[in-house]
């Protein structure tokens, strides 16, 4: 994610000039970034070798977890995903993936479970 943020001004300047405006991303009211490393379940310290389940949990719930867990924190408390929050708000949702849906990365938007 960080490389995208650093490269975006360069791409914008090349495509649109120094005062340029990308209609999509520059029109967003807010932007952000995150880290998606996992946590050691026993110590809570960073585990920089992250599996797909922990990574998907981080980017769909905003909560870090341990490797092998989906949608739960290191204490196994469930957290709603962005799609669950959208559905609860009455919005239409979907998940498009080139991977099989049982894979941890696309499955991560579906909800909480321990797959370890």
N, C-alpha and C positions, 0 to 999 in steps of 0.2 A: 504494500500500500504506500509506503513512504516514497518509493521510487516514482510512483505515479504523481504524487504531489510535487516532487522536485522537478519532474519532467513536464508537468502541465504548463507552467509559464513559458517554457521553451517552445513547446508545440503551439501554444496560443500565439506567441510572438511570430513564429514562422508562418502560421496559417493566416493570421488576421492583422499582423503588425503590432507594435508595442502597445497601442491603445485598444487592441482587439477585444472581442467579446464572443465567447462560445455560448450559443443560445441555450444549450442544455445545462451544462454544469455551472456556468457563471450565473444563471438565472435562479439557482437554488437559494432559498433563504438561509440555509445553514449547511455546513459541511463538517466533517469530522474524520477522525482516524482512530484506530484501535490496535492493540497487540493481541495476539491469539495464542500465546504459549500456554501450555497446561500447567497445573500445579501438582505437586506431590501430595497425595491424599493424606499421608501421615503428618507431614511437616507444614504443608501449605506454602512451601517455597517453590519458586519457579522451576519447571522442568522444561528445558528448551527443546527437547525432542518430543514434539507434539503429534498425536495421531489425529485422524480425520474427525473422530467423534468430539474430542475436546476442542478442536479448532472450530467445528461447526457450532458447538454450544456457545463459544465466545462470540461469534459473529451473528448468531440468531437470537441470543438472549441478553448479551452484554455481560455475562457472568462467566468467569473462568472456572474450569473444572479439572478433574484428573483424567488421564488417558483411559479410554474405554467407557466413558460415561457420556450420555446425551441428555441435555436439558436439565441437569442437576448440578448443584455446587459440590464442593468437596465434603460437605456434611450430608449429601444426598437429598437436599431440599429441592423440589422441582421448581423450575422457573419457566414462565411462558415465553414462547418464541415470538418473533415479530409477526409471523403468520397467524399464530393463535390470538395475539392482541388485535390484529387487523380484523380477523373473523369475528371476534367478540364485539368489535365496533361496527359490525354490519357491512364490512367491506368484502369484496370478492378477493379470493386469494388463489395462488397457484404456485407450482414448483416445477420448473423446467430444468432438466438435467440430461447430460449425455451419458452419465453413469447409470447403473441400475439403481432403482429407487431404494433397495435395501442396503446399498452402500452407505457408510456413515455420513459422508458429506451431504448428499441430498436428503437423507433421512433426518439430518439434524434440524431441519425446519419443522419437523412433525411433532415433536414433543419429547417427554422425558423417559429415559430408560437406561439401565446399566447393561452394557454389552460385553463387559469383561468376563 
